[in-house]
Amino acid sequence: MLYDGICSYCKGIVEAFLNSDEQEQFFFAPLQGSFAQKALGRYGINSLELRSMYVISDYRTSDEALRAAAPASNFLLLRLSGELKKLGESNACKPRSVQDAEYKAIADTRYDTHPKLADVGVPEADTRHRYIF
């Protein structure tokens, strides 16, 4: 998951995903980091524009796929456990236009509702192995 590293709302989402990813199947990288810049650059995306969160599944394999915004979020949610998985199942039942509108509403107001962080920061020691910079 490639996320806005200075967004406190996004950081909370990452922490929730970390707590629900019992199989440790996902890794996290801030859009401001060199990994995200290089990985998204291969798709012609400037990660520093901070337009969306992204998921690259099957990274560097012939099955690699890039997902952005609502599809990226749903991809993750449906592979987690507990309440987050239920949220993903609920989202999957909605028309794509509704999913996109809900995602955009949150993305467009995230800095208004949650303060920007001063910098990306260093993850907690017990989860640091799940981050790529």
N, C-alpha and C positions, 0 to 999 in steps of 0.2 A: 504494500500500500504506500503510495506516494502522497504525502499530505502537506498542508501549509504548516510549516514548523513554528511560525510565530503566532498562530491562531490558537488562543486558549480553548475555544470550542473544539477545534480539530484535535488538539492534544488530549482533551477529555474523551473524544471518540476513540483515539488510538489506545488509551488506557483501558477503555471498556472492551475493545477488541482483544487486547492482550489478556485480559482477565477471562474472556470467554473462549479463547483459542486454546483449548486443553491439549490439543495435539501439536501445538507450536508449528502450525503449517504456514504461517504468514510472517513476513518480515516487513519492517517499516523504514521509510526513508523520507526525510523532509525534502520538499520541493526545492529548498534553498541549497541543498547539498550537491556535491559533484556527481554522485551516483545518479540522482534524479535528472540532473541536467544532461548527462550523457545518455541515459536510457531513453528519456523522452525526446532528446535531440535526434535519435535514430528515426523517430516518427514525425519529425519536423515541428515538434512542440517546444516552445520556450517555457521551461518549468518556472521561471521567475515571474511569469505573468500571473501566477496564482489563480487561475481561472477555475480549477477543478481539482478534486482528488482523483487519483488514477490507481489502477491495479494492472500489473503485468503478470499474467499467469503463465506458467511453464516457461519462465524466463530462459532465453538463449537455447531453446529447443525448437524443433520444427513445428511444434504446436503453440508457440508463443502467441499470446493475444493481449491486446491493450483494451482496457475498458476505462471509461471516464464517467464522472458524475453518478447519476442514479444507477446505471448498470454496474459500475464499479462497487458501489455501496451494497447493492443486492448480492453481487457475487460473493462478497465477504460475509454478509449476514447469513446467507443460506448455508454457509459452511461452518458456522459457529454453533454454540450450544445455548440452551436456556432462552431467556427473554429476547436476546438479540436474534436468535434463529427464528423465533415467532414473529418478530418484527419483519424480518426478511420474507417470511411466508406471507404475511399480510401485504407487504409492498408488492410482492410478485402477482397478487390478485388484482392490483390496480392497473388501469390502462397506462401505457408508457407515457402518454402526455401528462397525466396526473403525477406520476413519479418524477418526471422532469421538472414540472412546475414546483412541486414540493422541495426538491433538491435546490433549485434555483433560488427559491424564497429564503432558504436557510443560508445558502452560500452568499447571497447578496447582502444579508444583514448580519453575518457572523461577527464582524468587527463592531457593529453597533450594539449588539447584545452581550458580547464577551470581549474583554479588553485584549488588545494586541500584547504579545509578550515582547520584552526588550530584545531577545535573541532566541535562537533555536534551543539552546541549552543542551545539557548532557542528560541522557536518560538515567533512571535509577540503576544501580549496580546489578540488581537481580534480573533486569530485563534488557540490559545493554547489548547482550548477544543477539537480540532480535532486531536491532537497528543497523542500517547500512547508511554510511555517510559518503 
